[in-house]
Amino acid sequence: MIRWNRQEPTEAVPTLGHRDRTFRGVLAGVLPITISVIVLFSVVYLVLDRRHAAQVEACQNAVLFYPGAGVIARADRTITQPFGVIETQIALRSADDPETVEAWYRQAFGRYVREQVQRGGTRATLSIPERDWAFQAEPDGGTSMQLLLYCP
């Protein structure tokens, strides 16, 4: 028969990593968690803001100016916030007739879109802005142009 060496229980020995803990209260961890959440949201917001700004800049660089046309006015207006659509309005004037100007814009925009697609971009990476334009003959000859761009 096997006899086990049984000893009487002694005082509890602290385990590794044990320390005497005092009660700190229910709200003791709220401040570090709150600061962490604020920092996290700030970083995410700044990253998204920089990304949006880069997309808008690429979109606005796609504005095609008719050769020899003079810029009369330009206005940028944010339609929605934050990271919203920016509407860019540009008023131009040229000495050429409206048909010539419109034909140039159609060809130039077609070339621009073709170049974007041939680069192998996906729908998400293409910087082809939604646009609208209007051409109107001036009484003294020439054309006034209204260009609208809607950038992401």
Secondary structure, DSSP 8 states (H G I E B T S, - for coil): ----------S----TT--------TTTTHHHHHHHHHHHHHHHHHHHHHHHHHHHHHHHTT----TT-EEEEEEEEE-STTT--EEEEEEEEESS-HHHHHHHHHHHHHHHHHHHHHTT--TTT----EEEEEEEE-TTSSEEEEEEEEE-
